[in-house]
Amino acid sequence: MIPYLVFIVASCVMLFNGISASAISVAFPDITASFNTSLVVSGWILSSFQVVSTVSMVIMGKVSDVIGRKATFLICLSLIIAGSLCAALSPNIQLLIFSRVLQGLGGGGFIPSVVAITAEQFPNSRQKAIGLSMSIFPIGQIIGPNLGSWLLSSFGWRSIFWINVPLGLVAIIFMSLLLHRQETKKAYIDFTGAGLFTGALFALMFGISEIGMKHNTILSWATVGLLFAVFIILIGLFLRHEIKSKEPIIDMEVLKKKPFVSANIYNFIFGVCMFGLSAFIPLYAVSVYHMSTFESGIVLAARSVGMILTSFISSFFLVRWGYRWPMLIGTFLLAIAFALLGLQPSHFNLLGITFGELLVISLIVGLSGIGMGIASPAANNACIDLMPTKVGTITGVRGMFRQAGGAISIAIITLILESSGSIARGFDLTFIGMSILTLITVPFIFGMPERVLTLHSKTL
């Protein structure tokens, strides 16, 4: 009975974590207007969470091996609650960004800890239980835009953060009672590597943000140059440290081999497009088409629905289809969707029937979700056959590249939107650029294995 109660509580938290993640994007235009700040600054609400959760995802998995699953889960959930409380009470944009850092620390480690807990509670049906628990998060992403829209219109953007507090506290009480404490173990955690990687990402993004501040002075450009130099230095130190480290956060073997290089570049660009699209679609709908907050939530939900349905089908037929064709088809569908969004489509007539802007944009964004859903399972599994004993390592590195791509894309998109003269023109440039960028990944798709190796198909 206890394993099922643990699963229900963890799934409920996963559900509201998914809701919160997508609701933030819907609230982004309101938050920006509320603090009367530039898009470059308010973009840190999204990107700070992305950067911190990128590294937290890798570190917390190791931490859970040291201090136990229960302690890690409770720490991550406490950080999410603390961050949500601070965000709801934030009097300025700076404290809100700091609150998002706290949420990122907890949010990045939350999913790995839930997976570990689920695996331990259901040792005889581990794959099925993990698959079911992971399907809860996307459901939250479908519900999130619409629930977030209702909360925004009824109670304001702060309510999106407030809702996490009581739910999180209830989950902490239940998990404290249901989970057994585990003994601590001795293990090496590469905090130095994590710190260097985090510092490098922040330096790069601060440099991008500084360009968008429009301070055309020698000091400003010197600051930009210094930040980019710091990024290069920290990346160099990070790679040097990882080569020498006993237990690096990134296994260098999955960085050096050519198929893995192709897979990592593809997933980095995939993260740029995937997270960039989901973060800014509500702002696009509100600012370019003057849709309501609720309508912008419907548009974002269309992406989630398309992605979930097609990812299930693509996963089911992955062994038969192989890796290459799903990634190629998904990539071309994404490129088409981005190009259509860049053309700023309006309503159109077909056989005498007029289709409004809400339906047209929802269909195009839904098409992007279909492309992501088709490509994602293949992108997740490609090259794992080459090292079936390092599935966890490869998956962690892949997630890291996607998250890092998403963090950098948010910084670049806010810079483009702020510097383009008009937000509509900024979105034109952004989506056309994304369309071209997705097509650039095609050569890297051919650098990965074409087929699933049947010998290891059971590990996929």
Secondary structure, DSSP 8 states (H G I E B T S, - for coil): -HHHHHHHHHHHHHHHHHHHHHHHHHHHHHHHHHHT--HHHHTHHHHHHHHHHHHHHHHHHHHHHHH-HHHHHHHHHHHHHHHHHHHHH-SSHHHHHHHHHHHHHHHHHHHHHHHHHHHHH-GGGHHHHHHHHHHHHHHHHHHHHHHHHHHHHHH-THHHHHTHHHHHHHHHHHHHHHS-----------HHHHHHHHHHHHHHHHHHHHHTT---SHHHHHHHHHHHHHHHHHHHHHHHHHHH-SS-SS-THHHHSHHHHHHHHHHHHHHHHHHHHHHHHHHHHHHHH---HHHHHHHHHHHHHHHHHHHHHHHHTHHHH-SHHHHHHHHHHHHHHHHHHHT----EEETTEEE-HHHHHHHHHHHHHHHHHHHHHHHHHTTGGG-GGGHHHHHHHHHHHHHHHHHHHHHHHHHHHHHSSSHHHHHHHHHHHHHHHHHHTHHHHTTS-SS--GGGGGG-
